[in-house]
Amino acid sequence: MDLEFKSAAELYNRLRPALNTKMSDLKANGYGYLKPEDIWNYLKEKKWRDSHDLMLSDMVSDILNVDDALVDDYFKEKINEKNRKIYFDV
């Protein structure tokens, strides 16, 4: 059975149970400030960027097995970029 998603939002919603499971792991490991969107954005920008025809099962596996520290580093990098932009745009 092939699943096709009409939008990234639809795919995100389908992956939400895996994202919520990973969030439980992140909270248990001291990364409670991260959000499901941070995991999603990290994987979308870093791991899945040049991928084509990803299987839903592979995406779930990526979500559940992504290194917590890599997501954290990505999050902090984005925060720093945002802060630099605010500082220099003033």
PDB file with SEQRES, HELIX, SHEET and CRYST1 records, atoms N, CA, C and O in Angstrom:
SEQRES   1 A   90  MET ASP LEU GLU PHE LYS SER ALA ALA GLU LEU TYR ASN          
SEQRES   2 A   90  ARG LEU ARG PRO ALA LEU ASN THR LYS MET SER ASP LEU          
SEQRES   3 A   90  LYS ALA ASN GLY TYR GLY TYR LEU LYS PRO GLU ASP ILE          
SEQRES   4 A   90  TRP ASN TYR LEU LYS GLU LYS LYS TRP ARG ASP SER HIS          
SEQRES   5 A   90  ASP LEU MET LEU SER ASP MET VAL SER ASP ILE LEU ASN          
SEQRES   6 A   90  VAL ASP ASP ALA LEU VAL ASP ASP TYR PHE LYS GLU LYS          
SEQRES   7 A   90  ILE ASN GLU LYS ASN ARG LYS ILE TYR PHE ASP VAL              
HELIX    1 AA1 ALA A    8  ALA A   28  1                                  21    
HELIX    2 AA2 PRO A   36  TYR A   42  1                                   7    
HELIX    3 AA3 LEU A   43  LYS A   47  3                                   5    
HELIX    4 AA4 LEU A   56  ASN A   65  1                                  10    
HELIX    5 AA5 ASP A   68  ASP A   89  1                                  22    
CRYST1    1.000    1.000    1.000  90.00  90.00  90.00 P 1           1          
ATOM      1  N   MET A   1       0.839  -1.176   0.000  1.00  0.00           N  
ATOM      2  CA  MET A   1       0.000   0.000   0.000  1.00  0.00           C  
ATOM      3  C   MET A   1       0.886   1.241   0.000  1.00  0.00           C  
ATOM      4  O   MET A   1       1.638   1.468   0.948  1.00  0.00           O  
ATOM      5  N   ASP A   2       0.803   2.025  -1.033  1.00  0.00           N  
ATOM      6  CA  ASP A   2       1.571   3.262  -1.133  1.00  0.00           C  
ATOM      7  C   ASP A   2       0.758   4.412  -0.548  1.00  0.00           C  
ATOM      8  O   ASP A   2      -0.401   4.621  -0.905  1.00  0.00           O  
ATOM      9  N   LEU A   3       1.386   5.144   0.351  1.00  0.00           N  
ATOM     10  CA  LEU A   3       0.756   6.333   0.916  1.00  0.00           C  
ATOM     11  C   LEU A   3       1.357   7.554   0.259  1.00  0.00           C  
ATOM     12  O   LEU A   3       2.575   7.660   0.119  1.00  0.00           O  
ATOM     13  N   GLU A   4       0.513   8.460  -0.136  1.00  0.00           N  
ATOM     14  CA  GLU A   4       0.978   9.726  -0.690  1.00  0.00           C  
ATOM     15  C   GLU A   4       0.390  10.846   0.147  1.00  0.00           C  
ATOM     16  O   GLU A   4      -0.770  10.805   0.556  1.00  0.00           O  
ATOM     17  N   PHE A   5       1.218  11.838   0.388  1.00  0.00           N  
ATOM     18  CA  PHE A   5       0.800  12.967   1.197  1.00  0.00           C  
ATOM     19  C   PHE A   5       0.764  14.204   0.326  1.00  0.00           C  
ATOM     20  O   PHE A   5       1.667  14.448  -0.475  1.00  0.00           O  
ATOM     21  N   LYS A   6      -0.285  14.974   0.495  1.00  0.00           N  
ATOM     22  CA  LYS A   6      -0.499  16.156  -0.346  1.00  0.00           C  
ATOM     23  C   LYS A   6       0.302  17.365   0.138  1.00  0.00           C  
ATOM     24  O   LYS A   6       0.499  18.329  -0.602  1.00  0.00           O  
ATOM     25  N   SER A   7       0.760  17.301   1.386  1.00  0.00           N  
ATOM     26  CA  SER A   7       1.507  18.437   1.926  1.00  0.00           C  
ATOM     27  C   SER A   7       2.450  17.957   3.022  1.00  0.00           C  
ATOM     28  O   SER A   7       2.315  16.856   3.555  1.00  0.00           O  
ATOM     29  N   ALA A   8       3.400  18.814   3.336  1.00  0.00           N  
ATOM     30  CA  ALA A   8       4.321  18.513   4.429  1.00  0.00           C  
ATOM     31  C   ALA A   8       3.566  18.461   5.750  1.00  0.00           C  
ATOM     32  O   ALA A   8       3.910  17.676   6.634  1.00  0.00           O  
ATOM     33  N   ALA A   9       2.545  19.287   5.886  1.00  0.00           N  
ATOM     34  CA  ALA A   9       1.741  19.292   7.116  1.00  0.00           C  
ATOM     35  C   ALA A   9       1.015  17.956   7.301  1.00  0.00           C  
ATOM     36  O   ALA A   9       0.924  17.444   8.416  1.00  0.00           O  
ATOM     37  N   GLU A  10       0.513  17.410   6.226  1.00  0.00           N  
ATOM     38  CA  GLU A  10      -0.164  16.114   6.289  1.00  0.00           C  
ATOM     39  C   GLU A  10       0.824  15.015   6.697  1.00  0.00           C  
ATOM     40  O   GLU A  10       0.489  14.156   7.512  1.00  0.00           O  
ATOM     41  N   LEU A  11       2.017  15.039   6.145  1.00  0.00           N  
ATOM     42  CA  LEU A  11       3.047  14.068   6.501  1.00  0.00           C  
ATOM     43  C   LEU A  11       3.461  14.247   7.963  1.00  0.00           C  
ATOM     44  O   LEU A  11       3.608  13.269   8.696  1.00  0.00           O  
ATOM     45  N   TYR A  12       3.646  15.489   8.377  1.00  0.00           N  
ATOM     46  CA  TYR A  12       4.005  15.784   9.765  1.00  0.00           C  
ATOM     47  C   TYR A  12       2.969  15.195  10.716  1.00  0.00           C  
ATOM     48  O   TYR A  12       3.323  14.565  11.712  1.00  0.00           O  
ATOM     49  N   ASN A  13       1.700  15.400  10.411  1.00  0.00           N  
ATOM     50  CA  ASN A  13       0.638  14.880  11.267  1.00  0.00           C  
ATOM     51  C   ASN A  13       0.651  13.361  11.317  1.00  0.00           C  
ATOM     52  O   ASN A  13       0.370  12.774  12.362  1.00  0.00           O  
ATOM     53  N   ARG A  14       0.968  12.731  10.221  1.00  0.00           N  
ATOM     54  CA  ARG A  14       1.051  11.265  10.186  1.00  0.00           C  
ATOM     55  C   ARG A  14       2.219  10.764  11.045  1.00  0.00           C  
ATOM     56  O   ARG A  14       2.143   9.688  11.638  1.00  0.00           O  
ATOM     57  N   LEU A  15       3.294  11.548  11.103  1.00  0.00           N  
ATOM     58  CA  LEU A  15       4.477  11.178  11.871  1.00  0.00           C  
ATOM     59  C   LEU A  15       4.422  11.633  13.331  1.00  0.00           C  
ATOM     60  O   LEU A  15       5.328  11.342  14.112  1.00  0.00           O  
ATOM     61  N   ARG A  16       3.370  12.337  13.689  1.00  0.00           N  
ATOM     62  CA  ARG A  16       3.255  12.902  15.031  1.00  0.00           C  
ATOM     63  C   ARG A  16       3.418  11.863  16.148  1.00  0.00           C  
ATOM     64  O   ARG A  16       4.074  12.173  17.143  1.00  0.00           O  
ATOM     65  N   PRO A  17       2.863  10.652  16.043  1.00  0.00           N  
ATOM     66  CA  PRO A  17       3.087   9.673  17.127  1.00  0.00           C  
ATOM     67  C   PRO A  17       4.571   9.349  17.338  1.00  0.00           C  
ATOM     68  O   PRO A  17       5.012   9.210  18.479  1.00  0.00           O  
ATOM     69  N   ALA A  18       5.326   9.232  16.278  1.00  0.00           N  
ATOM     70  CA  ALA A  18       6.766   8.984  16.406  1.00  0.00           C  
ATOM     71  C   ALA A  18       7.460  10.199  17.020  1.00  0.00           C  
ATOM     72  O   ALA A  18       8.337  10.054  17.871  1.00  0.00           O  
ATOM     73  N   LEU A  19       7.068  11.388  16.588  1.00  0.00           N  
ATOM     74  CA  LEU A  19       7.651  12.611  17.142  1.00  0.00           C  
ATOM     75  C   LEU A  19       7.344  12.723  18.637  1.00  0.00           C  
ATOM     76  O   LEU A  19       8.210  13.115  19.420  1.00  0.00           O  
ATOM     77  N   ASN A  20       6.125  12.383  19.031  1.00  0.00           N  
ATOM     78  CA  ASN A  20       5.759  12.442  20.453  1.00  0.00           C  
ATOM     79  C   ASN A  20       6.541  11.418  21.265  1.00  0.00           C  
ATOM     80  O   ASN A  20       6.939  11.696  22.396  1.00  0.00           O  
ATOM     81  N   THR A  21       6.763  10.245  20.699  1.00  0.00           N  
ATOM     82  CA  THR A  21       7.563   9.230  21.376  1.00  0.00           C  
ATOM     83  C   THR A  21       8.983   9.722  21.576  1.00  0.00           C  
ATOM     84  O   THR A  21       9.549   9.571  22.658  1.00  0.00           O  
ATOM     85  N   LYS A  22       9.560  10.310  20.537  1.00  0.00           N  
ATOM     86  CA  LYS A  22      10.924  10.844  20.649  1.00  0.00           C  
ATOM     87  C   LYS A  22      10.973  11.973  21.669  1.00  0.00           C  
ATOM     88  O   LYS A  22      11.958  12.119  22.393  1.00  0.00           O  
ATOM     89  N   MET A  23       9.914  12.767  21.726  1.00  0.00           N  
ATOM     90  CA  MET A  23       9.859  13.846  22.705  1.00  0.00           C  
ATOM     91  C   MET A  23       9.932  13.301  24.128  1.00  0.00           C  
ATOM     92  O   MET A  23      10.555  13.917  24.992  1.00  0.00           O  
ATOM     93  N   SER A  24       9.310  12.166  24.378  1.00  0.00           N  
ATOM     94  CA  SER A  24       9.384  11.545  25.701  1.00  0.00           C  
ATOM     95  C   SER A  24      10.832  11.194  26.038  1.00  0.00           C  
ATOM     96  O   SER A  24      11.285  11.402  27.164  1.00  0.00           O  
ATOM     97  N   ASP A  25      11.548  10.661  25.056  1.00  0.00           N  
ATOM     98  CA  ASP A  25      12.964  10.339  25.247  1.00  0.00           C  
ATOM     99  C   ASP A  25      13.775  11.602  25.514  1.00  0.00           C  
ATOM    100  O   ASP A  25      14.613  11.631  26.416  1.00  0.00           O  
ATOM    101  N   LEU A  26      13.522  12.639  24.729  1.00  0.00           N  
ATOM    102  CA  LEU A  26      14.263  13.893  24.893  1.00  0.00           C  
ATOM    103  C   LEU A  26      14.044  14.472  26.290  1.00  0.00           C  
ATOM    104  O   LEU A  26      14.995  14.901  26.944  1.00  0.00           O  
ATOM    105  N   LYS A  27      12.800  14.481  26.741  1.00  0.00           N  
ATOM    106  CA  LYS A  27      12.505  15.008  28.082  1.00  0.00           C  
ATOM    107  C   LYS A  27      13.212  14.198  29.151  1.00  0.00           C  
ATOM    108  O   LYS A  27      13.755  14.760  30.103  1.00  0.00           O  
ATOM    109  N   ALA A  28      13.208  12.867  28.999  1.00  0.00           N  
ATOM    110  CA  ALA A  28      13.869  11.995  29.978  1.00  0.00           C  
ATOM    111  C   ALA A  28      15.379  12.221  30.004  1.00  0.00           C  
ATOM    112  O   ALA A  28      16.030  11.977  31.019  1.00  0.00           O  
ATOM    113  N   ASN A  29      15.927  12.682  28.894  1.00  0.00           N  
ATOM    114  CA  ASN A  29      17.371  12.912  28.794  1.00  0.00           C  
ATOM    115  C   ASN A  29      17.768  14.372  29.013  1.00  0.00           C  
ATOM    116  O   ASN A  29      18.906  14.752  28.738  1.00  0.00           O  
ATOM    117  N   GLY A  30      16.839  15.188  29.505  1.00  0.00           N  
ATOM    118  CA  GLY A  30      17.165  16.565  29.862  1.00  0.00           C  
ATOM    119  C   GLY A  30      17.003  17.588  28.754  1.00  0.00           C  
ATOM    120  O   GLY A  30      17.485  18.714  28.878  1.00  0.00           O  
ATOM    121  N   TYR A  31      16.334  17.218  27.677  1.00  0.00           N  
ATOM    122  CA  TYR A  31      16.120  18.150  26.562  1.00  0.00           C  
ATOM    123  C   TYR A  31      14.654  18.565  26.467  1.00  0.00           C  
ATOM    124  O   TYR A  31      14.105  18.671  25.371  1.00  0.00           O  
ATOM    125  N   GLY A  32      14.023  18.798  27.613  1.00  0.00           N  
ATOM    126  CA  GLY A  32      12.592  19.106  27.654  1.00  0.00           C  
ATOM    127  C   GLY A  32      12.195  20.400  26.973  1.00  0.00           C  
ATOM    128  O   GLY A  32      11.011  20.609  26.706  1.00  0.00           O  
ATOM    129  N   TYR A  33      13.130  21.261  26.689  1.00  0.00           N  
ATOM    130  CA  TYR A  33      12.835  22.531  26.027  1.00  0.00           C  
ATOM    131  C   TYR A  33      12.647  22.371  24.517  1.00  0.00           C  
ATOM    132  O   TYR A  33      12.130  23.275  23.861  1.00  0.00           O  
ATOM    133  N   LEU A  34      13.055  21.242  23.966  1.00  0.00           N  
ATOM    134  CA  LEU A  34      12.872  21.007  22.529  1.00  0.00           C  
ATOM    135  C   LEU A  34      11.420  20.668  22.248  1.00  0.00           C  
ATOM    136  O   LEU A  34      10.684  20.224  23.129  1.00  0.00           O  
ATOM    137  N   LYS A  35      11.025  20.888  21.006  1.00  0.00           N  
ATOM    138  CA  LYS A  35       9.650  20.622  20.578  1.00  0.00           C  
ATOM    139  C   LYS A  35       9.671  19.636  19.411  1.00  0.00           C  
ATOM    140  O   LYS A  35      10.705  19.451  18.769  1.00  0.00           O  
ATOM    141  N   PRO A  36       8.527  19.003  19.137  1.00  0.00           N  
ATOM    142  CA  PRO A  36       8.468  18.092  17.987  1.00  0.00           C  
ATOM    143  C   PRO A  36       8.925  18.757  16.689  1.00  0.00           C  
ATOM    144  O   PRO A  36       9.536  18.113  15.837  1.00  0.00           O  
ATOM    145  N   GLU A  37       8.629  20.034  16.546  1.00  0.00           N  
ATOM    146  CA  GLU A  37       9.013  20.770  15.347  1.00  0.00           C  
ATOM    147  C   GLU A  37      10.531  20.837  15.183  1.00  0.00           C  
ATOM    148  O   GLU A  37      11.040  20.879  14.063  1.00  0.00           O  
ATOM    149  N   ASP A  38      11.248  20.847  16.304  1.00  0.00           N  
ATOM    150  CA  ASP A  38      12.708  20.894  16.239  1.00  0.00           C  
ATOM    151  C   ASP A  38      13.266  19.600  15.654  1.00  0.00           C  
ATOM    152  O   ASP A  38      14.200  19.623  14.853  1.00  0.00           O  
ATOM    153  N   ILE A  39      12.690  18.478  16.059  1.00  0.00           N  
ATOM    154  CA  ILE A  39      13.098  17.183  15.498  1.00  0.00           C  
ATOM    155  C   ILE A  39      12.780  17.161  14.008  1.00  0.00           C  
ATOM    156  O   ILE A  39      13.631  16.821  13.185  1.00  0.00           O  
ATOM    157  N   TRP A  40      11.561  17.521  13.675  1.00  0.00           N  
ATOM    158  CA  TRP A  40      11.088  17.548  12.287  1.00  0.00           C  
ATOM    159  C   TRP A  40      11.987  18.425  11.429  1.00  0.00           C  
ATOM    160  O   TRP A  40      12.440  17.998  10.367  1.00  0.00           O  
ATOM    161  N   ASN A  41      12.249  19.636  11.877  1.00  0.00           N  
ATOM    162  CA  ASN A  41      13.051  20.578  11.087  1.00  0.00           C  
ATOM    163  C   ASN A  41      14.496  20.094  10.945  1.00  0.00           C  
ATOM    164  O   ASN A  41      15.093  20.232   9.877  1.00  0.00           O  
ATOM    165  N   TYR A  42      15.053  19.534  12.006  1.00  0.00           N  
ATOM    166  CA  TYR A  42      16.408  19.009  11.917  1.00  0.00           C  
ATOM    167  C   TYR A  42      16.482  17.928  10.841  1.00  0.00           C  
ATOM    168  O   TYR A  42      17.330  17.987   9.951  1.00  0.00           O  
ATOM    169  N   LEU A  43      15.603  16.953  10.925  1.00  0.00           N  
ATOM    170  CA  LEU A  43      15.635  15.856   9.957  1.00  0.00           C  
ATOM    171  C   LEU A  43      15.343  16.346   8.550  1.00  0.00           C  
ATOM    172  O   LEU A  43      15.978  15.909   7.590  1.00  0.00           O  
ATOM    173  N   LYS A  44      14.392  17.243   8.428  1.00  0.00           N  
ATOM    174  CA  LYS A  44      14.015  17.777   7.112  1.00  0.00           C  
ATOM    175  C   LYS A  44      15.191  18.514   6.465  1.00  0.00           C  
ATOM    176  O   LYS A  44      15.434  18.369   5.267  1.00  0.00           O  
ATOM    177  N   GLU A  45      15.908  19.292   7.250  1.00  0.00           N  
ATOM    178  CA  GLU A  45      16.997  20.102   6.707  1.00  0.00           C  
ATOM    179  C   GLU A  45      18.329  19.358   6.614  1.00  0.00           C  
ATOM    180  O   GLU A  45      19.127  19.639   5.719  1.00  0.00           O  
ATOM    181  N   LYS A  46      18.577  18.430   7.508  1.00  0.00           N  
ATOM    182  CA  LYS A  46      19.891  17.781   7.569  1.00  0.00           C  
ATOM    183  C   LYS A  46      19.908  16.370   6.987  1.00  0.00           C  
ATOM    184  O   LYS A  46      20.841  16.021   6.265  1.00  0.00           O  
ATOM    185  N   LYS A  47      18.904  15.557   7.283  1.00  0.00           N  
ATOM    186  CA  LYS A  47      18.957  14.151   6.873  1.00  0.00           C  
ATOM    187  C   LYS A  47      18.150  13.890   5.599  1.00  0.00           C  
ATOM    188  O   LYS A  47      18.597  13.151   4.721  1.00  0.00           O  
ATOM    189  N   TRP A  48      16.980  14.486   5.497  1.00  0.00           N  
ATOM    190  CA  TRP A  48      16.080  14.184   4.385  1.00  0.00           C  
ATOM    191  C   TRP A  48      16.197  15.163   3.230  1.00  0.00           C  
ATOM    192  O   TRP A  48      15.517  14.995   2.218  1.00  0.00           O  
ATOM    193  N   ARG A  49      17.021  16.156   3.350  1.00  0.00           N  
ATOM    194  CA  ARG A  49      17.111  17.248   2.366  1.00  0.00           C  
ATOM    195  C   ARG A  49      17.220  16.765   0.922  1.00  0.00           C  
ATOM    196  O   ARG A  49      16.467  17.221   0.063  1.00  0.00           O  
ATOM    197  N   ASP A  50      18.132  15.864   0.649  1.00  0.00           N  
ATOM    198  CA  ASP A  50      18.361  15.402  -0.717  1.00  0.00           C  
ATOM    199  C   ASP A  50      17.787  14.014  -0.976  1.00  0.00           C  
ATOM    200  O   ASP A  50      18.117  13.373  -1.973  1.00  0.00           O  
ATOM    201  N   SER A  51      16.928  13.558  -0.072  1.00  0.00           N  
ATOM    202  CA  SER A  51      16.340  12.227  -0.215  1.00  0.00           C  
ATOM    203  C   SER A  51      15.096  12.282  -1.096  1.00  0.00           C  
ATOM    204  O   SER A  51      14.391  13.290  -1.153  1.00  0.00           O  
ATOM    205  N   HIS A  52      14.853  11.185  -1.771  1.00  0.00           N  
ATOM    206  CA  HIS A  52      13.678  11.074  -2.623  1.00  0.00           C  
ATOM    207  C   HIS A  52      12.989   9.752  -2.320  1.00  0.00           C  
ATOM    208  O   HIS A  52      13.639   8.759  -1.994  1.00  0.00           O  
ATOM    209  N   ASP A  53      11.681   9.751  -2.431  1.00  0.00           N  
ATOM    210  CA  ASP A  53      10.882   8.538  -2.247  1.00  0.00           C  
ATOM    211  C   ASP A  53      11.167   7.854  -0.915  1.00  0.00           C  
ATOM    212  O   ASP A  53      11.346   6.637  -0.861  1.00  0.00           O  
ATOM    213  N   LEU A  54      11.209   8.639   0.156  1.00  0.00           N  
ATOM    214  CA  LEU A  54      11.423   8.067   1.478  1.00  0.00           C  
ATOM    215  C   LEU A  54      10.222   7.214   1.872  1.00  0.00           C  
ATOM    216  O   LEU A  54       9.075   7.557   1.586  1.00  0.00           O  
ATOM    217  N   MET A  55      10.503   6.123   2.519  1.00  0.00           N  
ATOM    218  CA  MET A  55       9.451   5.267   3.048  1.00  0.00           C  
ATOM    219  C   MET A  55       9.039   5.819   4.415  1.00  0.00           C  
ATOM    220  O   MET A  55       9.874   6.314   5.172  1.00  0.00           O  
ATOM    221  N   LEU A  56       7.759   5.729   4.715  1.00  0.00           N  
ATOM    222  CA  LEU A  56       7.267   6.202   5.997  1.00  0.00           C  
ATOM    223  C   LEU A  56       7.981   5.482   7.146  1.00  0.00           C  
ATOM    224  O   LEU A  56       8.301   6.097   8.164  1.00  0.00           O  
ATOM    225  N   SER A  57       8.223   4.209   6.984  1.00  0.00           N  
ATOM    226  CA  SER A  57       8.918   3.435   8.031  1.00  0.00           C  
ATOM    227  C   SER A  57      10.346   3.944   8.249  1.00  0.00           C  
ATOM    228  O   SER A  57      10.830   3.947   9.381  1.00  0.00           O  
ATOM    229  N   ASP A  58      11.013   4.368   7.196  1.00  0.00           N  
ATOM    230  CA  ASP A  58      12.360   4.918   7.331  1.00  0.00           C  
ATOM    231  C   ASP A  58      12.331   6.252   8.079  1.00  0.00           C  
ATOM    232  O   ASP A  58      13.209   6.545   8.890  1.00  0.00           O  
ATOM    233  N   MET A  59      11.317   7.041   7.792  1.00  0.00           N  
ATOM    234  CA  MET A  59      11.192   8.332   8.466  1.00  0.00           C  
ATOM    235  C   MET A  59      10.915   8.127   9.959  1.00  0.00           C  
ATOM    236  O   MET A  59      11.477   8.825  10.803  1.00  0.00           O  
ATOM    237  N   VAL A  60      10.050   7.170  10.274  1.00  0.00           N  
ATOM    238  CA  VAL A  60       9.768   6.862  11.680  1.00  0.00           C  
ATOM    239  C   VAL A  60      11.052   6.401  12.364  1.00  0.00           C  
ATOM    240  O   VAL A  60      11.354   6.836  13.476  1.00  0.00           O  
ATOM    241  N   SER A  61      11.798   5.536  11.715  1.00  0.00           N  
ATOM    242  CA  SER A  61      13.066   5.057  12.266  1.00  0.00           C  
ATOM    243  C   SER A  61      14.035   6.217  12.493  1.00  0.00           C  
ATOM    244  O   SER A  61      14.691   6.283  13.533  1.00  0.00           O  
ATOM    245  N   ASP A  62      14.127   7.122  11.534  1.00  0.00           N  
ATOM    246  CA  ASP A  62      15.002   8.287  11.678  1.00  0.00           C  
ATOM    247  C   ASP A  62      14.598   9.127  12.886  1.00  0.00           C  
ATOM    248  O   ASP A  62      15.450   9.584  13.647  1.00  0.00           O  
ATOM    249  N   ILE A  63      13.303   9.325  13.053  1.00  0.00           N  
ATOM    250  CA  ILE A  63      12.800  10.126  14.171  1.00  0.00           C  
ATOM    251  C   ILE A  63      13.171   9.463  15.496  1.00  0.00           C  
ATOM    252  O   ILE A  63      13.697  10.114  16.399  1.00  0.00           O  
ATOM    253  N   LEU A  64      12.896   8.185  15.602  1.00  0.00           N  
ATOM    254  CA  LEU A  64      13.117   7.487  16.866  1.00  0.00           C  
ATOM    255  C   LEU A  64      14.592   7.323  17.205  1.00  0.00           C  
ATOM    256  O   LEU A  64      14.951   7.212  18.377  1.00  0.00           O  
ATOM    257  N   ASN A  65      15.443   7.308  16.192  1.00  0.00           N  
ATOM    258  CA  ASN A  65      16.860   7.028  16.409  1.00  0.00           C  
ATOM    259  C   ASN A  65      17.788   8.224  16.252  1.00  0.00           C  
ATOM    260  O   ASN A  65      19.001   8.084  16.402  1.00  0.00           O  
ATOM    261  N   VAL A  66      17.242   9.388  15.955  1.00  0.00           N  
ATOM    262  CA  VAL A  66      18.098  10.564  15.798  1.00  0.00           C  
ATOM    263  C   VAL A  66      18.809  10.855  17.125  1.00  0.00           C  
ATOM    264  O   VAL A  66      18.230  10.721  18.203  1.00  0.00           O  
ATOM    265  N   ASP A  67      20.058  11.249  17.015  1.00  0.00           N  
ATOM    266  CA  ASP A  67      20.864  11.565  18.188  1.00  0.00           C  
ATOM    267  C   ASP A  67      20.328  12.838  18.853  1.00  0.00           C  
ATOM    268  O   ASP A  67      20.207  13.884  18.214  1.00  0.00           O  
ATOM    269  N   ASP A  68      20.013  12.730  20.137  1.00  0.00           N  
ATOM    270  CA  ASP A  68      19.462  13.868  20.875  1.00  0.00           C  
ATOM    271  C   ASP A  68      20.363  15.095  20.789  1.00  0.00           C  
ATOM    272  O   ASP A  68      19.882  16.214  20.610  1.00  0.00           O  
ATOM    273  N   ALA A  69      21.663  14.882  20.917  1.00  0.00           N  
ATOM    274  CA  ALA A  69      22.617  15.999  20.908  1.00  0.00           C  
ATOM    275  C   ALA A  69      22.633  16.718  19.560  1.00  0.00           C  
ATOM    276  O   ALA A  69      22.822  17.933  19.510  1.00  0.00           O  
ATOM    277  N   LEU A  70      22.436  15.981  18.472  1.00  0.00           N  
ATOM    278  CA  LEU A  70      22.396  16.622  17.149  1.00  0.00           C  
ATOM    279  C   LEU A  70      21.182  17.529  17.011  1.00  0.00           C  
ATOM    280  O   LEU A  70      21.285  18.625  16.460  1.00  0.00           O  
ATOM    281  N   VAL A  71      20.045  17.084  17.502  1.00  0.00           N  
ATOM    282  CA  VAL A  71      18.841  17.924  17.468  1.00  0.00           C  
ATOM    283  C   VAL A  71      19.053  19.152  18.347  1.00  0.00           C  
ATOM    284  O   VAL A  71      18.677  20.262  17.971  1.00  0.00           O  
ATOM    285  N   ASP A  72      19.652  18.952  19.514  1.00  0.00           N  
ATOM    286  CA  ASP A  72      19.937  20.058  20.423  1.00  0.00           C  
ATOM    287  C   ASP A  72      20.884  21.071  19.783  1.00  0.00           C  
ATOM    288  O   ASP A  72      20.645  22.277  19.856  1.00  0.00           O  
ATOM    289  N   ASP A  73      21.953  20.587  19.160  1.00  0.00           N  
ATOM    290  CA  ASP A  73      22.895  21.488  18.480  1.00  0.00           C  
ATOM    291  C   ASP A  73      22.200  22.279  17.376  1.00  0.00           C  
ATOM    292  O   ASP A  73      22.432  23.479  17.226  1.00  0.00           O  
ATOM    293  N   TYR A  74      21.353  21.610  16.607  1.00  0.00           N  
ATOM    294  CA  TYR A  74      20.598  22.264  15.540  1.00  0.00           C  
ATOM    295  C   TYR A  74      19.709  23.368  16.130  1.00  0.00           C  
ATOM    296  O   TYR A  74      19.674  24.489  15.622  1.00  0.00           O  
ATOM    297  N   PHE A  75      19.001  23.034  17.200  1.00  0.00           N  
ATOM    298  CA  PHE A  75      18.119  23.992  17.859  1.00  0.00           C  
ATOM    299  C   PHE A  75      18.906  25.222  18.311  1.00  0.00           C  
ATOM    300  O   PHE A  75      18.494  26.355  18.064  1.00  0.00           O  
ATOM    301  N   LYS A  76      20.033  24.992  18.969  1.00  0.00           N  
ATOM    302  CA  LYS A  76      20.844  26.108  19.467  1.00  0.00           C  
ATOM    303  C   LYS A  76      21.417  26.936  18.324  1.00  0.00           C  
ATOM    304  O   LYS A  76      21.530  28.157  18.435  1.00  0.00           O  
ATOM    305  N   GLU A  77      21.778  26.277  17.230  1.00  0.00           N  
ATOM    306  CA  GLU A  77      22.268  26.986  16.054  1.00  0.00           C  
ATOM    307  C   GLU A  77      21.178  27.916  15.497  1.00  0.00           C  
ATOM    308  O   GLU A  77      21.457  29.061  15.141  1.00  0.00           O  
ATOM    309  N   LYS A  78      19.950  27.422  15.427  1.00  0.00           N  
ATOM    310  CA  LYS A  78      18.838  28.232  14.912  1.00  0.00           C  
ATOM    311  C   LYS A  78      18.537  29.409  15.831  1.00  0.00           C  
ATOM    312  O   LYS A  78      18.243  30.509  15.364  1.00  0.00           O  
ATOM    313  N   ILE A  79      18.612  29.178  17.131  1.00  0.00           N  
ATOM    314  CA  ILE A  79      18.391  30.260  18.097  1.00  0.00           C  
ATOM    315  C   ILE A  79      19.468  31.330  17.933  1.00  0.00           C  
ATOM    316  O   ILE A  79      19.167  32.524  17.939  1.00  0.00           O  
ATOM    317  N   ASN A  80      20.712  30.908  17.788  1.00  0.00           N  
ATOM    318  CA  ASN A  80      21.811  31.864  17.594  1.00  0.00           C  
ATOM    319  C   ASN A  80      21.641  32.655  16.308  1.00  0.00           C  
ATOM    320  O   ASN A  80      21.883  33.862  16.287  1.00  0.00           O  
ATOM    321  N   GLU A  81      21.227  31.989  15.233  1.00  0.00           N  
ATOM    322  CA  GLU A  81      20.982  32.688  13.964  1.00  0.00           C  
ATOM    323  C   GLU A  81      19.891  33.733  14.133  1.00  0.00           C  
ATOM    324  O   GLU A  81      20.013  34.854  13.640  1.00  0.00           O  
ATOM    325  N   LYS A  82      18.829  33.363  14.827  1.00  0.00           N  
ATOM    326  CA  LYS A  82      17.716  34.280  15.041  1.00  0.00           C  
ATOM    327  C   LYS A  82      18.165  35.471  15.876  1.00  0.00           C  
ATOM    328  O   LYS A  82      17.806  36.610  15.576  1.00  0.00           O  
ATOM    329  N   ASN A  83      18.945  35.217  16.918  1.00  0.00           N  
ATOM    330  CA  ASN A  83      19.433  36.304  17.766  1.00  0.00           C  
ATOM    331  C   ASN A  83      20.370  37.230  17.015  1.00  0.00           C  
ATOM    332  O   ASN A  83      20.305  38.447  17.193  1.00  0.00           O  
ATOM    333  N   ARG A  84      21.251  36.674  16.167  1.00  0.00           N  
ATOM    334  CA  ARG A  84      22.150  37.511  15.365  1.00  0.00           C  
ATOM    335  C   ARG A  84      21.344  38.384  14.407  1.00  0.00           C  
ATOM    336  O   ARG A  84      21.656  39.559  14.214  1.00  0.00           O  
ATOM    337  N   LYS A  85      20.316  37.806  13.816  1.00  0.00           N  
ATOM    338  CA  LYS A  85      19.499  38.560  12.868  1.00  0.00           C  
ATOM    339  C   LYS A  85      18.804  39.713  13.580  1.00  0.00           C  
ATOM    340  O   LYS A  85      18.768  40.833  13.069  1.00  0.00           O  
ATOM    341  N   ILE A  86      18.257  39.442  14.747  1.00  0.00           N  
ATOM    342  CA  ILE A  86      17.578  40.505  15.510  1.00  0.00           C  
ATOM    343  C   ILE A  86      18.594  41.580  15.890  1.00  0.00           C  
ATOM    344  O   ILE A  86      18.298  42.769  15.778  1.00  0.00           O  
ATOM    345  N   TYR A  87      19.777  41.186  16.336  1.00  0.00           N  
ATOM    346  CA  TYR A  87      20.801  42.126  16.767  1.00  0.00           C  
ATOM    347  C   TYR A  87      21.264  43.008  15.607  1.00  0.00           C  
ATOM    348  O   TYR A  87      21.406  44.220  15.769  1.00  0.00           O  
ATOM    349  N   PHE A  88      21.497  42.412  14.449  1.00  0.00           N  
ATOM    350  CA  PHE A  88      22.029  43.168  13.326  1.00  0.00           C  
ATOM    351  C   PHE A  88      20.967  43.901  12.524  1.00  0.00           C  
ATOM    352  O   PHE A  88      21.294  44.815  11.768  1.00  0.00           O  
ATOM    353  N   ASP A  89      19.703  43.521  12.672  1.00  0.00           N  
ATOM    354  CA  ASP A  89      18.625  44.201  11.941  1.00  0.00           C  
ATOM    355  C   ASP A  89      18.100  45.418  12.667  1.00  0.00           C  
ATOM    356  O   ASP A  89      17.282  46.156  12.119  1.00  0.00           O  
ATOM    357  N   VAL A  90      18.554  45.643  13.888  1.00  0.00           N  
ATOM    358  CA  VAL A  90      18.045  46.779  14.684  1.00  0.00           C  
ATOM    359  C   VAL A  90      18.563  48.067  14.142  1.00  0.00           C  
ATOM    360  O   VAL A  90      18.249  49.132  14.673  1.00  0.00           O  
TER     361      VAL A  90                                                      
END                                                                             
